[in-house]
């Protein structure tokens, strides 16, 4: 759950929210005795958290490259 929240805050909001939703299902499914469903919800939460983390990192790197190039270009204009 904590990882999904951190991904939501710092990386990618949509995928982090899906991770939070799936992570919140785990404990209630486990308490009901639906161990297979709880395991599946946990795996889904992990999957969406990792996807959100990867998309967030790609977005941050793209942002830095584009704006770094723009700043470099503006500094070299004479």
PDB file of N, CA, C and O in Angstrom:
ATOM      1  N   UNK A   1       0.826  -1.194   0.000  1.00  0.00           N
ATOM      2  CA  UNK A   1       0.000   0.000   0.000  1.00  0.00           C
ATOM      3  C   UNK A   1       0.868   1.255   0.000  1.00  0.00           C
ATOM      4  O   UNK A   1       0.590   2.207  -0.729  1.00  0.00           O
ATOM      5  N   UNK A   2       1.920   1.256   0.818  1.00  0.00           N
ATOM      6  CA  UNK A   2       2.771   2.441   0.912  1.00  0.00           C
ATOM      7  C   UNK A   2       3.440   2.755  -0.421  1.00  0.00           C
ATOM      8  O   UNK A   2       3.546   3.917  -0.813  1.00  0.00           O
ATOM      9  N   UNK A   3       3.889   1.715  -1.110  1.00  0.00           N
ATOM     10  CA  UNK A   3       4.533   1.931  -2.401  1.00  0.00           C
ATOM     11  C   UNK A   3       3.565   2.551  -3.406  1.00  0.00           C
ATOM     12  O   UNK A   3       3.937   3.443  -4.168  1.00  0.00           O
ATOM     13  N   UNK A   4       2.333   2.075  -3.401  1.00  0.00           N
ATOM     14  CA  UNK A   4       1.322   2.618  -4.320  1.00  0.00           C
ATOM     15  C   UNK A   4       1.047   4.087  -4.028  1.00  0.00           C
ATOM     16  O   UNK A   4       0.862   4.886  -4.946  1.00  0.00           O
ATOM     17  N   UNK A   5       1.022   4.435  -2.764  1.00  0.00           N
ATOM     18  CA  UNK A   5       0.787   5.833  -2.382  1.00  0.00           C
ATOM     19  C   UNK A   5       1.947   6.713  -2.829  1.00  0.00           C
ATOM     20  O   UNK A   5       1.732   7.816  -3.333  1.00  0.00           O
ATOM     21  N   UNK A   6       3.176   6.233  -2.646  1.00  0.00           N
ATOM     22  CA  UNK A   6       4.337   7.012  -3.058  1.00  0.00           C
ATOM     23  C   UNK A   6       4.387   7.185  -4.577  1.00  0.00           C
ATOM     24  O   UNK A   6       4.729   8.261  -5.067  1.00  0.00           O
ATOM     25  N   UNK A   7       4.050   6.136  -5.316  1.00  0.00           N
ATOM     26  CA  UNK A   7       4.010   6.246  -6.772  1.00  0.00           C
ATOM     27  C   UNK A   7       2.934   7.238  -7.190  1.00  0.00           C
ATOM     28  O   UNK A   7       3.130   8.004  -8.133  1.00  0.00           O
ATOM     29  N   UNK A   8       1.807   7.231  -6.501  1.00  0.00           N
ATOM     30  CA  UNK A   8       0.729   8.171  -6.818  1.00  0.00           C
ATOM     31  C   UNK A   8       1.178   9.610  -6.599  1.00  0.00           C
ATOM     32  O   UNK A   8       0.878  10.488  -7.408  1.00  0.00           O
ATOM     33  N   UNK A   9       1.886   9.848  -5.523  1.00  0.00           N
ATOM     34  CA  UNK A   9       2.302  11.210  -5.192  1.00  0.00           C
ATOM     35  C   UNK A   9       3.440  11.694  -6.094  1.00  0.00           C
ATOM     36  O   UNK A   9       3.403  12.821  -6.587  1.00  0.00           O
ATOM     37  N   UNK A  10       4.445  10.849  -6.308  1.00  0.00           N
ATOM     38  CA  UNK A  10       5.665  11.318  -6.952  1.00  0.00           C
ATOM     39  C   UNK A  10       5.804  10.958  -8.429  1.00  0.00           C
ATOM     40  O   UNK A  10       6.566  11.614  -9.138  1.00  0.00           O
ATOM     41  N   UNK A  11       5.107   9.955  -8.910  1.00  0.00           N
ATOM     42  CA  UNK A  11       5.394   9.487 -10.274  1.00  0.00           C
ATOM     43  C   UNK A  11       4.210   9.611 -11.222  1.00  0.00           C
ATOM     44  O   UNK A  11       4.216  10.448 -12.124  1.00  0.00           O
ATOM     45  N   UNK A  12       3.214   8.792 -11.021  1.00  0.00           N
ATOM     46  CA  UNK A  12       2.149   8.710 -12.020  1.00  0.00           C
ATOM     47  C   UNK A  12       0.809   8.488 -11.319  1.00  0.00           C
ATOM     48  O   UNK A  12       0.530   7.404 -10.807  1.00  0.00           O
ATOM     49  N   UNK A  13       0.009   9.514 -11.310  1.00  0.00           N
ATOM     50  CA  UNK A  13      -1.255   9.494 -10.591  1.00  0.00           C
ATOM     51  C   UNK A  13      -2.210   8.382 -11.015  1.00  0.00           C
ATOM     52  O   UNK A  13      -2.700   7.668 -10.140  1.00  0.00           O
ATOM     53  N   UNK A  14      -2.504   8.189 -12.290  1.00  0.00           N
ATOM     54  CA  UNK A  14      -3.516   7.179 -12.658  1.00  0.00           C
ATOM     55  C   UNK A  14      -3.122   5.751 -12.279  1.00  0.00           C
ATOM     56  O   UNK A  14      -3.935   5.006 -11.731  1.00  0.00           O
ATOM     57  N   UNK A  15      -1.879   5.370 -12.571  1.00  0.00           N
ATOM     58  CA  UNK A  15      -1.454   4.009 -12.257  1.00  0.00           C
ATOM     59  C   UNK A  15      -1.306   3.802 -10.751  1.00  0.00           C
ATOM     60  O   UNK A  15      -1.549   2.706 -10.248  1.00  0.00           O
ATOM     61  N   UNK A  16      -0.911   4.845 -10.036  1.00  0.00           N
ATOM     62  CA  UNK A  16      -0.815   4.742  -8.586  1.00  0.00           C
ATOM     63  C   UNK A  16      -2.173   4.548  -7.935  1.00  0.00           C
ATOM     64  O   UNK A  16      -2.294   3.804  -6.961  1.00  0.00           O
ATOM     65  N   UNK A  17      -3.183   5.200  -8.457  1.00  0.00           N
ATOM     66  CA  UNK A  17      -4.535   5.038  -7.914  1.00  0.00           C
ATOM     67  C   UNK A  17      -5.033   3.618  -8.112  1.00  0.00           C
ATOM     68  O   UNK A  17      -5.648   3.041  -7.214  1.00  0.00           O
ATOM     69  N   UNK A  18      -4.769   3.045  -9.296  1.00  0.00           N
ATOM     70  CA  UNK A  18      -5.166   1.653  -9.534  1.00  0.00           C
ATOM     71  C   UNK A  18      -4.435   0.736  -8.555  1.00  0.00           C
ATOM     72  O   UNK A  18      -5.023  -0.213  -8.036  1.00  0.00           O
ATOM     73  N   UNK A  19      -3.163   1.012  -8.303  1.00  0.00           N
ATOM     74  CA  UNK A  19      -2.407   0.235  -7.323  1.00  0.00           C
ATOM     75  C   UNK A  19      -2.985   0.353  -5.919  1.00  0.00           C
ATOM     76  O   UNK A  19      -3.056  -0.640  -5.195  1.00  0.00           O
ATOM     77  N   UNK A  20      -3.392   1.539  -5.530  1.00  0.00           N
ATOM     78  CA  UNK A  20      -3.991   1.742  -4.202  1.00  0.00           C
ATOM     79  C   UNK A  20      -5.301   0.976  -4.084  1.00  0.00           C
ATOM     80  O   UNK A  20      -5.561   0.341  -3.062  1.00  0.00           O
ATOM     81  N   UNK A  21      -6.119   1.033  -5.114  1.00  0.00           N
ATOM     82  CA  UNK A  21      -7.409   0.334  -5.084  1.00  0.00           C
ATOM     83  C   UNK A  21      -7.197  -1.167  -4.913  1.00  0.00           C
ATOM     84  O   UNK A  21      -7.857  -1.804  -4.092  1.00  0.00           O
ATOM     85  N   UNK A  22      -6.276  -1.726  -5.692  1.00  0.00           N
ATOM     86  CA  UNK A  22      -6.009  -3.162  -5.568  1.00  0.00           C
ATOM     87  C   UNK A  22      -5.375  -3.513  -4.230  1.00  0.00           C
ATOM     88  O   UNK A  22      -5.688  -4.559  -3.660  1.00  0.00           O
ATOM     89  N   UNK A  23      -4.494  -2.668  -3.719  1.00  0.00           N
ATOM     90  CA  UNK A  23      -3.860  -2.936  -2.433  1.00  0.00           C
ATOM     91  C   UNK A  23      -4.869  -2.875  -1.289  1.00  0.00           C
ATOM     92  O   UNK A  23      -4.753  -3.616  -0.312  1.00  0.00           O
ATOM     93  N   UNK A  24      -5.860  -1.989  -1.414  1.00  0.00           N
ATOM     94  CA  UNK A  24      -6.849  -1.887  -0.341  1.00  0.00           C
ATOM     95  C   UNK A  24      -7.782  -3.095  -0.307  1.00  0.00           C
ATOM     96  O   UNK A  24      -8.399  -3.360   0.725  1.00  0.00           O
ATOM     97  N   UNK A  25      -7.898  -3.822  -1.397  1.00  0.00           N
ATOM     98  CA  UNK A  25      -8.742  -5.015  -1.438  1.00  0.00           C
ATOM     99  C   UNK A  25      -8.103  -6.212  -0.736  1.00  0.00           C
ATOM    100  O   UNK A  25      -8.806  -7.127  -0.308  1.00  0.00           O
ATOM    101  N   UNK A  26      -6.783  -6.211  -0.617  1.00  0.00           N
ATOM    102  CA  UNK A  26      -6.059  -7.399  -0.155  1.00  0.00           C
ATOM    103  C   UNK A  26      -6.480  -7.817   1.251  1.00  0.00           C
ATOM    104  O   UNK A  26      -6.834  -8.976   1.466  1.00  0.00           O
ATOM    105  N   UNK A  27      -6.448  -6.902   2.200  1.00  0.00           N
ATOM    106  CA  UNK A  27      -6.718  -7.285   3.588  1.00  0.00           C
ATOM    107  C   UNK A  27      -8.163  -7.748   3.797  1.00  0.00           C
ATOM    108  O   UNK A  27      -8.411  -8.680   4.562  1.00  0.00           O
ATOM    109  N   UNK A  28      -9.108  -7.105   3.122  1.00  0.00           N
ATOM    110  CA  UNK A  28     -10.496  -7.532   3.293  1.00  0.00           C
ATOM    111  C   UNK A  28     -10.736  -8.899   2.651  1.00  0.00           C
ATOM    112  O   UNK A  28     -11.468  -9.721   3.203  1.00  0.00           O
ATOM    113  N   UNK A  29     -10.131  -9.146   1.500  1.00  0.00           N
ATOM    114  CA  UNK A  29     -10.266 -10.459   0.873  1.00  0.00           C
ATOM    115  C   UNK A  29      -9.601 -11.549   1.720  1.00  0.00           C
ATOM    116  O   UNK A  29     -10.124 -12.657   1.841  1.00  0.00           O
ATOM    117  N   UNK A  30      -8.466 -11.228   2.293  1.00  0.00           N
ATOM    118  CA  UNK A  30      -7.764 -12.188   3.133  1.00  0.00           C
ATOM    119  C   UNK A  30      -8.580 -12.501   4.391  1.00  0.00           C
ATOM    120  O   UNK A  30      -8.659 -13.654   4.814  1.00  0.00           O
ATOM    121  N   UNK A  31      -9.182 -11.474   4.981  1.00  0.00           N
ATOM    122  CA  UNK A  31      -9.994 -11.673   6.187  1.00  0.00           C
ATOM    123  C   UNK A  31     -11.244 -12.509   5.899  1.00  0.00           C
ATOM    124  O   UNK A  31     -11.736 -13.209   6.783  1.00  0.00           O
ATOM    125  N   UNK A  32     -11.752 -12.441   4.684  1.00  0.00           N
ATOM    126  CA  UNK A  32     -12.916 -13.226   4.293  1.00  0.00           C
ATOM    127  C   UNK A  32     -12.541 -14.667   3.958  1.00  0.00           C
ATOM    128  O   UNK A  32     -13.417 -15.512   3.772  1.00  0.00           O
ATOM    129  N   UNK A  33     -11.266 -14.941   3.883  1.00  0.00           N
ATOM    130  CA  UNK A  33     -10.825 -16.285   3.550  1.00  0.00           C
ATOM    131  C   UNK A  33     -10.615 -16.521   2.065  1.00  0.00           C
ATOM    132  O   UNK A  33     -10.355 -17.650   1.650  1.00  0.00           O
ATOM    133  N   UNK A  34     -10.723 -15.488   1.271  1.00  0.00           N
ATOM    134  CA  UNK A  34     -10.488 -15.593  -0.176  1.00  0.00           C
ATOM    135  C   UNK A  34      -8.996 -15.385  -0.454  1.00  0.00           C
ATOM    136  O   UNK A  34      -8.584 -14.336  -0.949  1.00  0.00           O
ATOM    137  N   UNK A  35      -8.203 -16.398  -0.128  1.00  0.00           N
ATOM    138  CA  UNK A  35      -6.756 -16.262  -0.208  1.00  0.00           C
ATOM    139  C   UNK A  35      -6.266 -16.129  -1.648  1.00  0.00           C
ATOM    140  O   UNK A  35      -5.329 -15.376  -1.914  1.00  0.00           O
ATOM    141  N   UNK A  36      -6.882 -16.844  -2.569  1.00  0.00           N
ATOM    142  CA  UNK A  36      -6.474 -16.735  -3.969  1.00  0.00           C
ATOM    143  C   UNK A  36      -6.795 -15.351  -4.534  1.00  0.00           C
ATOM    144  O   UNK A  36      -5.986 -14.768  -5.256  1.00  0.00           O
ATOM    145  N   UNK A  37      -7.964 -14.837  -4.206  1.00  0.00           N
ATOM    146  CA  UNK A  37      -8.337 -13.493  -4.659  1.00  0.00           C
ATOM    147  C   UNK A  37      -7.436 -12.435  -4.025  1.00  0.00           C
ATOM    148  O   UNK A  37      -7.063 -11.462  -4.680  1.00  0.00           O
ATOM    149  N   UNK A  38      -7.087 -12.623  -2.750  1.00  0.00           N
ATOM    150  CA  UNK A  38      -6.186 -11.683  -2.080  1.00  0.00           C
ATOM    151  C   UNK A  38      -4.818 -11.698  -2.742  1.00  0.00           C
ATOM    152  O   UNK A  38      -4.203 -10.649  -2.932  1.00  0.00           O
ATOM    153  N   UNK A  39      -4.344 -12.881  -3.092  1.00  0.00           N
ATOM    154  CA  UNK A  39      -3.047 -13.004  -3.772  1.00  0.00           C
ATOM    155  C   UNK A  39      -3.105 -12.325  -5.141  1.00  0.00           C
ATOM    156  O   UNK A  39      -2.159 -11.645  -5.538  1.00  0.00           O
ATOM    157  N   UNK A  40      -4.198 -12.507  -5.851  1.00  0.00           N
ATOM    158  CA  UNK A  40      -4.356 -11.885  -7.164  1.00  0.00           C
ATOM    159  C   UNK A  40      -4.416 -10.363  -7.047  1.00  0.00           C
ATOM    160  O   UNK A  40      -3.812  -9.660  -7.857  1.00  0.00           O
ATOM    161  N   UNK A  41      -5.131  -9.847  -6.056  1.00  0.00           N
ATOM    162  CA  UNK A  41      -5.212  -8.398  -5.855  1.00  0.00           C
ATOM    163  C   UNK A  41      -3.843  -7.826  -5.478  1.00  0.00           C
ATOM    164  O   UNK A  41      -3.478  -6.727  -5.897  1.00  0.00           O
ATOM    165  N   UNK A  42      -3.097  -8.588  -4.681  1.00  0.00           N
ATOM    166  CA  UNK A  42      -1.755  -8.154  -4.311  1.00  0.00           C
ATOM    167  C   UNK A  42      -0.838  -8.112  -5.529  1.00  0.00           C
ATOM    168  O   UNK A  42      -0.060  -7.173  -5.691  1.00  0.00           O
ATOM    169  N   UNK A  43      -0.929  -9.121  -6.379  1.00  0.00           N
ATOM    170  CA  UNK A  43      -0.105  -9.149  -7.595  1.00  0.00           C
ATOM    171  C   UNK A  43      -0.496  -8.010  -8.535  1.00  0.00           C
ATOM    172  O   UNK A  43       0.368  -7.397  -9.162  1.00  0.00           O
ATOM    173  N   UNK A  44      -1.787  -7.729  -8.632  1.00  0.00           N
ATOM    174  CA  UNK A  44      -2.239  -6.617  -9.476  1.00  0.00           C
ATOM    175  C   UNK A  44      -1.748  -5.280  -8.929  1.00  0.00           C
ATOM    176  O   UNK A  44      -1.327  -4.411  -9.692  1.00  0.00           O
ATOM    177  N   UNK A  45      -1.803  -5.114  -7.611  1.00  0.00           N
ATOM    178  CA  UNK A  45      -1.313  -3.873  -7.001  1.00  0.00           C
ATOM    179  C   UNK A  45       0.170  -3.697  -7.291  1.00  0.00           C
ATOM    180  O   UNK A  45       0.618  -2.600  -7.624  1.00  0.00           O
ATOM    181  N   UNK A  46       0.925  -4.772  -7.164  1.00  0.00           N
ATOM    182  CA  UNK A  46       2.363  -4.709  -7.446  1.00  0.00           C
ATOM    183  C   UNK A  46       2.603  -4.361  -8.911  1.00  0.00           C
ATOM    184  O   UNK A  46       3.457  -3.530  -9.219  1.00  0.00           O
ATOM    185  N   UNK A  47       1.858  -4.989  -9.812  1.00  0.00           N
ATOM    186  CA  UNK A  47       2.019  -4.741 -11.247  1.00  0.00           C
ATOM    187  C   UNK A  47       1.770  -3.278 -11.581  1.00  0.00           C
ATOM    188  O   UNK A  47       2.575  -2.652 -12.270  1.00  0.00           O
ATOM    189  N   UNK A  48       0.658  -2.728 -11.096  1.00  0.00           N
ATOM    190  CA  UNK A  48       0.328  -1.340 -11.427  1.00  0.00           C
ATOM    191  C   UNK A  48       1.275  -0.345 -10.755  1.00  0.00           C
ATOM    192  O   UNK A  48       1.535   0.729 -11.296  1.00  0.00           O
ATOM    193  N   UNK A  49       1.784  -0.701  -9.586  1.00  0.00           N
ATOM    194  CA  UNK A  49       2.751   0.166  -8.923  1.00  0.00           C
ATOM    195  C   UNK A  49       4.046   0.221  -9.722  1.00  0.00           C
ATOM    196  O   UNK A  49       4.625   1.294  -9.894  1.00  0.00           O
ATOM    197  N   UNK A  50       4.500  -0.921 -10.208  1.00  0.00           N
ATOM    198  CA  UNK A  50       5.726  -0.954 -11.007  1.00  0.00           C
ATOM    199  C   UNK A  50       5.530  -0.223 -12.331  1.00  0.00           C
ATOM    200  O   UNK A  50       6.417   0.507 -12.773  1.00  0.00           O
ATOM    201  N   UNK A  51       4.378  -0.413 -12.966  1.00  0.00           N
ATOM    202  CA  UNK A  51       4.090   0.301 -14.215  1.00  0.00           C
ATOM    203  C   UNK A  51       4.093   1.812 -13.967  1.00  0.00           C
ATOM    204  O   UNK A  51       4.675   2.568 -14.745  1.00  0.00           O
ATOM    205  N   UNK A  52       3.452   2.247 -12.897  1.00  0.00           N
ATOM    206  CA  UNK A  52       3.428   3.674 -12.565  1.00  0.00           C
ATOM    207  C   UNK A  52       4.809   4.224 -12.286  1.00  0.00           C
ATOM    208  O   UNK A  52       5.120   5.350 -12.675  1.00  0.00           O
ATOM    209  N   UNK A  53       5.645   3.443 -11.613  1.00  0.00           N
ATOM    210  CA  UNK A  53       7.004   3.864 -11.318  1.00  0.00           C
ATOM    211  C   UNK A  53       7.807   4.017 -12.611  1.00  0.00           C
ATOM    212  O   UNK A  53       8.524   5.003 -12.785  1.00  0.00           O
ATOM    213  N   UNK A  54       7.689   3.058 -13.505  1.00  0.00           N
ATOM    214  CA  UNK A  54       8.412   3.120 -14.780  1.00  0.00           C
ATOM    215  C   UNK A  54       7.941   4.290 -15.634  1.00  0.00           C
ATOM    216  O   UNK A  54       8.760   5.011 -16.203  1.00  0.00           O
ATOM    217  N   UNK A  55       6.638   4.482 -15.728  1.00  0.00           N
ATOM    218  CA  UNK A  55       6.101   5.601 -16.511  1.00  0.00           C
ATOM    219  C   UNK A  55       6.540   6.932 -15.896  1.00  0.00           C
ATOM    220  O   UNK A  55       6.863   7.874 -16.620  1.00  0.00           O
ATOM    221  N   UNK A  56       6.551   7.008 -14.588  1.00  0.00           N
ATOM    222  CA  UNK A  56       6.998   8.229 -13.921  1.00  0.00           C
ATOM    223  C   UNK A  56       8.456   8.534 -14.189  1.00  0.00           C
ATOM    224  O   UNK A  56       8.815   9.682 -14.450  1.00  0.00           O
ATOM    225  N   UNK A  57       9.307   7.510 -14.126  1.00  0.00           N
ATOM    226  CA  UNK A  57      10.731   7.722 -14.395  1.00  0.00           C
ATOM    227  C   UNK A  57      10.967   8.136 -15.843  1.00  0.00           C
ATOM    228  O   UNK A  57      11.774   9.026 -16.109  1.00  0.00           O
ATOM    229  N   UNK A  58      10.275   7.503 -16.772  1.00  0.00           N
ATOM    230  CA  UNK A  58      10.412   7.879 -18.185  1.00  0.00           C
ATOM    231  C   UNK A  58       9.953   9.323 -18.380  1.00  0.00           C
ATOM    232  O   UNK A  58      10.586  10.082 -19.114  1.00  0.00           O
ATOM    233  N   UNK A  59       8.872   9.699 -17.736  1.00  0.00           N
ATOM    234  CA  UNK A  59       8.389  11.071 -17.841  1.00  0.00           C
ATOM    235  C   UNK A  59       9.365  12.085 -17.261  1.00  0.00           C
ATOM    236  O   UNK A  59       9.584  13.148 -17.842  1.00  0.00           O
ATOM    237  N   UNK A  60       9.943  11.756 -16.127  1.00  0.00           N
ATOM    238  CA  UNK A  60      10.905  12.672 -15.499  1.00  0.00           C
ATOM    239  C   UNK A  60      12.154  12.806 -16.357  1.00  0.00           C
ATOM    240  O   UNK A  60      12.662  13.912 -16.542  1.00  0.00           O
ATOM    241  N   UNK A  61      12.650  11.700 -16.879  1.00  0.00           N
ATOM    242  CA  UNK A  61      13.844  11.747 -17.726  1.00  0.00           C
ATOM    243  C   UNK A  61      13.556  12.528 -19.006  1.00  0.00           C
ATOM    244  O   UNK A  61      14.381  13.331 -19.442  1.00  0.00           O
ATOM    245  N   UNK A  62      12.392  12.299 -19.606  1.00  0.00           N
ATOM    246  CA  UNK A  62      12.012  13.042 -20.803  1.00  0.00           C
ATOM    247  C   UNK A  62      11.923  14.535 -20.508  1.00  0.00           C
ATOM    248  O   UNK A  62      12.393  15.351 -21.300  1.00  0.00           O
ATOM    249  N   UNK A  63      11.334  14.893 -19.394  1.00  0.00           N
ATOM    250  CA  UNK A  63      11.227  16.288 -18.984  1.00  0.00           C
ATOM    251  C   UNK A  63      12.605  16.918 -18.847  1.00  0.00           C
ATOM    252  O   UNK A  63      12.841  18.018 -19.346  1.00  0.00           O
ATOM    253  N   UNK A  64      13.513  16.226 -18.174  1.00  0.00           N
ATOM    254  CA  UNK A  64      14.856  16.767 -17.969  1.00  0.00           C
ATOM    255  C   UNK A  64      15.610  16.917 -19.287  1.00  0.00           C
ATOM    256  O   UNK A  64      16.315  17.906 -19.487  1.00  0.00           O
ATOM    257  N   UNK A  65      15.471  15.952 -20.182  1.00  0.00           N
ATOM    258  CA  UNK A  65      16.160  16.036 -21.470  1.00  0.00           C
ATOM    259  C   UNK A  65      15.608  17.191 -22.301  1.00  0.00           C
ATOM    260  O   UNK A  65      16.376  17.982 -22.849  1.00  0.00           O
ATOM    261  N   UNK A  66      14.288  17.294 -22.399  1.00  0.00           N
ATOM    262  CA  UNK A  66      13.688  18.345 -23.227  1.00  0.00           C
ATOM    263  C   UNK A  66      14.015  19.733 -22.688  1.00  0.00           C
ATOM    264  O   UNK A  66      14.440  20.604 -23.447  1.00  0.00           O
ATOM    265  N   UNK A  67      13.825  19.950 -21.407  1.00  0.00           N
ATOM    266  CA  UNK A  67      14.085  21.272 -20.858  1.00  0.00           C
ATOM    267  C   UNK A  67      15.569  21.554 -20.700  1.00  0.00           C
ATOM    268  O   UNK A  67      15.983  22.713 -20.726  1.00  0.00           O
ATOM    269  N   UNK A  68      16.369  20.520 -20.537  1.00  0.00           N
ATOM    270  CA  UNK A  68      17.818  20.711 -20.536  1.00  0.00           C
ATOM    271  C   UNK A  68      18.311  21.140 -21.900  1.00  0.00           C
ATOM    272  O   UNK A  68      19.155  22.029 -22.016  1.00  0.00           O
ATOM    273  N   UNK A  69      17.775  20.501 -22.942  1.00  0.00           N
ATOM    274  CA  UNK A  69      18.128  20.887 -24.308  1.00  0.00           C
ATOM    275  C   UNK A  69      17.658  22.304 -24.605  1.00  0.00           C
ATOM    276  O   UNK A  69      18.382  23.075 -25.234  1.00  0.00           O
ATOM    277  N   UNK A  70      16.464  22.653 -24.162  1.00  0.00           N
ATOM    278  CA  UNK A  70      15.944  23.995 -24.401  1.00  0.00           C
ATOM    279  C   UNK A  70      16.801  25.044 -23.698  1.00  0.00           C
ATOM    280  O   UNK A  70      17.102  26.090 -24.274  1.00  0.00           O
ATOM    281  N   UNK A  71      17.187  24.772 -22.472  1.00  0.00           N
ATOM    282  CA  UNK A  71      18.028  25.716 -21.728  1.00  0.00           C
ATOM    283  C   UNK A  71      19.397  25.835 -22.377  1.00  0.00           C
ATOM    284  O   UNK A  71      19.941  26.934 -22.481  1.00  0.00           O
ATOM    285  N   UNK A  72      19.959  24.709 -22.816  1.00  0.00           N
ATOM    286  CA  UNK A  72      21.259  24.721 -23.495  1.00  0.00           C
ATOM    287  C   UNK A  72      21.184  25.539 -24.782  1.00  0.00           C
ATOM    288  O   UNK A  72      22.092  26.310 -25.092  1.00  0.00           O
ATOM    289  N   UNK A  73      20.097  25.363 -25.523  1.00  0.00           N
ATOM    290  CA  UNK A  73      19.913  26.085 -26.773  1.00  0.00           C
ATOM    291  C   UNK A  73      19.777  27.592 -26.525  1.00  0.00           C
ATOM    292  O   UNK A  73      20.353  28.400 -27.252  1.00  0.00           O
ATOM    293  N   UNK A  74      19.021  27.956 -25.507  1.00  0.00           N
ATOM    294  CA  UNK A  74      18.840  29.376 -25.212  1.00  0.00           C
ATOM    295  C   UNK A  74      20.115  30.033 -24.724  1.00  0.00           C
ATOM    296  O   UNK A  74      20.344  31.214 -24.984  1.00  0.00           O
ATOM    297  N   UNK A  75      20.945  29.284 -24.020  1.00  0.00           N
ATOM    298  CA  UNK A  75      22.191  29.845 -23.522  1.00  0.00           C
ATOM    299  C   UNK A  75      23.212  30.050 -24.631  1.00  0.00           C
ATOM    300  O   UNK A  75      24.097  30.898 -24.516  1.00  0.00           O
ATOM    301  N   UNK A  76      23.093  29.287 -25.689  1.00  0.00           N
ATOM    302  CA  UNK A  76      24.052  29.388 -26.789  1.00  0.00           C
ATOM    303  C   UNK A  76      23.597  30.293 -27.924  1.00  0.00           C
ATOM    304  O   UNK A  76      24.288  30.396 -28.937  1.00  0.00           O
ATOM    305  N   UNK A  77      22.461  30.947 -27.781  1.00  0.00           N
ATOM    306  CA  UNK A  77      21.975  31.875 -28.803  1.00  0.00           C
ATOM    307  C   UNK A  77      22.737  33.175 -28.669  1.00  0.00           C
ATOM    308  O   UNK A  77      22.885  33.706 -27.568  1.00  0.00           O
ATOM    309  N   UNK A  78      23.229  33.696 -29.806  1.00  0.00           N
ATOM    310  CA  UNK A  78      24.006  34.946 -29.719  1.00  0.00           C
ATOM    311  C   UNK A  78      23.383  36.052 -30.492  1.00  0.00           C
ATOM    312  O   UNK A  78      23.915  37.162 -30.518  1.00  0.00           O
TER     313      UNK A  78
END
